[in-house]
């Protein structure tokens, strides 16, 4: 009897376990929300937002009520974002409820009645003309702007003041990231520029797709960053189906230039003639990847347009995924890149120095080390990829890696709870001891590898592993990089051990030295005020003899505005003195240059 009871008990347990496991499996794969959103889903969402939106130039932000009342006649409005361009002109980005409603609005658009020589072009960038008669009485509008002046850059002085108020260095790094990263409106405007080109080029290319890539979409972009665009040949399954017996006649490119060069030459001409807002068009057709550079004055962004360079899109996807795996990745990268700019390691124009892309790879590589264990190697992502992750770029370049980060084991990333200030210090400490002479940086392997050549700095291109993304860096700049990481490590070590000072934390790393030198010489205590030394020792007879130095300082402390004015006046005075010095002639040029150097050093 006991045996039968135990047998029945086991059968019931097996049946229950089987049913329970099946239920848990189904729930795990269907009901549990995803932790990570894929790059393709983000791009699809942004493209859909652009298809539902228009950009309207207005007189000022006070035109909101009138514009809202006019557009609400045609469609429902989800939100209106206000911004100004460099010329001080006002614009509003309007998002409607659907793409069909946008088409209704565009069909209601007019043209310039006075300028008969201007041929209108259908574009999502519009202009809100003043009413011809009496304005309509719109009444009270409960709606408000989603954002006002959304394209304004952060004031550096305000940023530094807020950084001083932070409690920890980690808070400073997080604040720096949130204040300087590209905001929602900046991303929307960049997708609107891509949408504009798609609409205009649609009649010329049946299967065109304009894709943003680079810092605008990879999660590492800052406010005001350039927009990289790629014009791709988007062939769908329906277009390539053998069942379609009717196909488009095509035009083959003839002549000495490649088809890409001919296409980009045409694109440059169209940008000059037919794209509203496009200006300063520059064609660079003889490069390895032909590009067209231009400025979009209405969106207030500089653009680089290339043809069929899909590897750049996949690189953006890879960086996006690494940034999504851990919330500390992007703030750390922003702090490192800002430090490099302040130290003079990076510059706005290309040259023999390191750029932001190699610096970002250096941050990712550091986070892949076993001692940190925050990010997996690219090799690990490739090994876990499936058939749905296969991507082949131009020239048969294999860009396959795992796209769905929800499939990654939990122990393959984020195995470290260090705060940002510790990670930043460890970053500088790691590279101050790195063997740049013999080792290369590779996020593919996640560990140092032997350099294939004698270039000063070797950072492997993640997708084209035969290329070095830092091959332009000279020996002198590499030595400066090693020197600066050591200096930064020493500085941060002192900040972590000591109490707050006048420029504590990352302020000493991200504030440019050219702007700090003069202020630091005349800074009194921790008050962050500039004083004139001669004001401390006046010959005024009315001065009370009992008045001490402290009371004198309290009287002559100046405001921040006066500080900036004093610095400006002193710089103007220095420039005048330099002009006077130039009038003197020296017989020996070597002696003259030495005198100039000594005088300049004394003045600074």
Residue pairs with C-beta under 8 A, 6 or more apart in sequence:
34 406
35 405
35 406
36 324
36 325
36 404
36 405
36 406
37 324
38 403
38 404
38 405
39 316
39 317
39 320
39 321
39 403
40 317
40 403
42 217
42 320
43 211
43 217
46 187
46 188
46 191
46 217
47 191
47 194
47 195
48 99
49 95
49 188
49 191
50 124
50 188
50 191
50 192
50 194
50 195
51 99
51 102
51 195
52 78
52 95
52 96
52 97
52 98
52 99
52 101
52 102
53 93
53 94
53 95
53 96
53 102
53 124
53 188
53 192
53 195
54 93
54 94
54 96
54 102
54 105
54 106
54 124
54 125
54 126
55 91
55 92
55 93
55 94
55 124
55 125
55 126
55 189
55 192
55 298
55 299
56 67
56 91
56 92
56 93
56 94
56 126
56 127
56 128
57 89
57 90
57 91
57 125
57 126
57 127
57 128
57 298
58 64
58 67
58 90
58 91
58 92
58 128
59 90
59 128
59 130
60 90
61 82
61 90
61 145
61 148
61 149
63 90
63 92
63 128
64 80
64 82
64 92
64 144
64 145
65 138
65 141
66 128
66 131
66 135
66 138
67 80
67 92
67 94
67 128
68 77
68 80
68 141
68 143
69 136
69 138
69 141
70 128
71 77
71 94
71 96
71 105
74 101
74 104
74 105
74 108
75 96
75 97
75 98
75 101
75 102
75 104
75 105
76 96
76 97
76 101
77 94
77 95
77 96
77 97
77 143
78 95
78 96
78 97
79 94
79 95
79 146
80 92
80 93
80 94
80 95
80 143
80 145
80 146
81 92
81 93
81 95
81 145
81 146
81 147
81 150
81 185
81 188
82 90
82 91
82 92
82 145
82 147
82 148
82 149
82 150
83 90
83 91
83 92
83 93
83 147
83 149
83 150
83 151
83 152
83 185
83 189
83 300
84 90
84 91
84 149
84 151
84 152
84 300
85 91
85 151
85 297
85 298
85 299
85 300
86 297
86 300
87 297
91 298
92 145
93 185
93 188
93 189
93 192
96 102
96 105
102 124
106 122
106 124
109 126
110 129
111 118
111 120
112 118
112 120
121 200
121 274
121 275
121 276
122 199
122 200
123 196
123 199
123 200
123 275
123 276
124 192
124 195
124 196
124 199
125 192
125 196
125 276
125 277
125 298
125 299
147 184
147 185
150 183
150 184
150 185
150 186
151 185
151 186
151 189
151 300
153 223
153 224
154 179
154 180
154 223
157 560
157 564
159 176
159 179
159 180
160 507
160 511
162 175
162 179
163 172
163 175
163 176
163 505
163 506
163 507
164 504
164 507
164 528
166 172
166 175
166 505
168 419
168 421
168 505
169 420
169 421
169 424
169 492
169 495
169 496
169 505
169 506
170 419
170 420
170 421
172 505
172 506
172 507
173 331
173 332
173 334
173 335
173 420
173 421
173 424
173 506
174 331
174 420
176 331
176 334
176 335
176 338
176 506
176 510
177 330
177 331
177 334
177 335
180 222
180 223
180 334
180 338
181 221
181 222
181 223
181 330
181 334
182 215
182 216
182 221
182 222
182 223
182 225
183 223
186 216
186 221
186 223
186 224
186 225
187 216
187 217
189 299
189 300
189 301
190 212
190 216
190 217
190 227
190 299
190 301
191 212
192 299
193 227
193 229
193 296
193 299
193 301
193 303
194 210
194 211
194 212
194 229
195 210
196 275
196 276
196 277
197 210
197 229
197 231
197 275
197 305
198 208
198 209
198 210
200 270
200 274
200 275
201 208
201 210
201 231
201 267
201 270
202 208
204 266
205 231
205 233
206 248
207 233
207 234
207 235
207 236
207 239
208 231
208 232
208 233
208 234
209 231
209 232
209 233
209 234
210 229
210 230
210 231
210 232
211 229
211 230
211 232
211 310
211 313
212 227
212 228
212 229
213 228
213 229
213 230
213 312
213 313
213 315
213 316
214 221
214 225
214 226
214 227
214 228
214 312
214 316
215 221
215 222
215 225
215 226
215 228
215 356
216 225
216 226
216 227
216 228
217 316
217 320
218 315
218 316
218 317
218 319
218 320
218 323
219 319
219 320
219 323
219 324
219 330
220 319
220 323
220 330
220 333
220 334
220 356
220 360
222 334
224 301
226 301
226 302
226 303
226 304
227 296
227 301
227 302
227 303
227 304
228 303
228 304
228 306
228 312
229 303
229 304
229 305
229 306
230 305
230 306
230 307
230 308
230 309
230 310
230 312
230 313
231 263
231 267
231 305
231 306
231 307
231 308
232 308
232 310
233 308
238 244
253 259
253 262
253 263
255 262
257 265
257 285
258 290
260 290
260 307
260 308
261 285
261 286
261 290
263 307
264 283
264 285
264 290
264 291
264 292
264 305
264 306
264 307
265 283
265 285
267 292
267 305
267 307
268 281
268 283
268 292
271 278
271 281
271 292
271 294
271 305
272 278
272 281
276 298
277 296
277 297
277 298
277 299
278 294
278 295
278 296
278 297
279 294
279 295
279 296
279 297
280 293
280 294
280 295
281 292
281 293
281 294
282 292
282 293
282 294
283 292
284 290
284 291
284 292
284 293
289 306
289 309
290 306
290 307
291 304
291 305
291 306
292 304
292 305
292 306
293 302
293 303
293 304
293 305
294 302
294 303
294 305
295 301
295 302
295 303
296 302
296 303
306 312
308 394
309 394
310 393
310 394
310 399
311 393
311 394
311 397
311 399
311 463
311 464
314 391
314 393
314 399
314 463
315 462
315 463
317 403
318 378
318 401
318 462
318 463
319 360
319 364
321 381
321 403
321 405
322 329
322 364
322 375
323 329
323 330
323 333
324 405
325 374
325 375
325 376
325 405
325 408
325 413
325 414
326 367
326 374
326 375
326 413
326 414
328 374
328 420
328 423
329 363
329 364
329 367
329 374
329 375
331 420
332 363
332 367
332 420
332 423
332 424
332 427
333 359
333 360
333 363
333 364
335 420
335 424
335 506
335 509
335 510
336 359
336 362
336 363
336 424
336 427
337 346
337 356
337 359
337 360
338 506
338 509
338 510
339 488
339 506
339 509
339 510
340 346
340 354
340 356
340 359
340 484
341 510
341 512
342 509
342 510
342 511
342 512
342 513
343 484
343 488
343 509
343 513
344 480
344 513
345 353
345 354
345 477
345 480
345 481
345 484
346 353
346 354
346 355
346 356
346 359
347 353
350 472
351 472
352 472
352 473
352 474
352 476
352 477
353 472
353 473
353 474
353 477
354 457
354 470
354 473
354 477
354 481
357 469
358 457
358 459
358 469
358 470
358 473
361 441
361 443
361 459
361 462
361 469
362 431
362 441
362 459
363 427
364 375
364 443
365 441
365 442
365 443
365 446
366 372
366 426
366 427
366 430
366 431
367 374
367 375
367 423
368 374
368 375
368 376
368 377
368 443
368 446
368 447
369 430
369 446
369 447
371 426
372 416
372 418
372 423
372 426
373 415
373 416
374 413
374 414
374 415
374 416
375 413
375 446
376 408
376 412
376 413
376 446
377 443
377 444
377 445
377 446
377 447
378 401
378 443
378 444
378 446
378 462
379 444
379 445
379 446
380 412
380 446
381 401
381 402
382 400
382 401
382 402
384 402
384 407
384 408
385 400
385 401
385 402
385 403
386 402
388 403
389 400
389 401
389 402
389 403
389 404
390 400
391 398
391 399
391 400
392 398
392 399
392 400
393 399
393 463
397 463
397 464
399 463
402 408
418 426
421 492
421 496
421 505
424 492
424 506
425 489
425 492
425 493
425 496
428 485
428 486
428 488
428 489
428 492
429 489
431 481
431 482
431 485
432 482
432 485
432 486
432 489
434 448
435 448
436 456
436 457
436 478
436 482
438 450
438 451
439 448
439 449
439 450
439 451
440 448
440 449
440 450
440 451
440 452
440 458
440 459
440 460
440 468
441 448
441 458
441 459
441 460
442 448
442 449
442 459
442 460
442 465
443 460
443 462
444 460
444 462
444 465
449 460
451 458
452 458
455 468
455 470
455 471
455 473
456 473
456 474
456 475
456 477
456 478
456 479
457 470
457 473
457 477
457 478
457 481
458 468
458 470
458 471
459 468
459 469
459 470
460 467
460 468
460 469
461 467
461 468
461 469
473 481
488 509
491 508
491 509
492 509
495 504
495 505
495 508
501 526
502 523
502 525
502 526
502 528
503 511
503 516
503 520
517 604
518 567
518 570
518 571
518 604
519 530
519 563
519 567
522 530
522 531
522 532
522 533
523 529
523 530
524 530
524 531
524 553
524 557
527 557
528 560
529 557
529 558
529 559
529 560
529 563
530 558
530 562
530 563
530 566
530 567
531 553
531 556
531 557
531 558
532 556
532 566
535 552
535 556
536 549
536 552
536 553
536 556
558 566
574 603
574 604
577 599
577 603
578 600
581 596
581 599
585 592
586 592
586 595
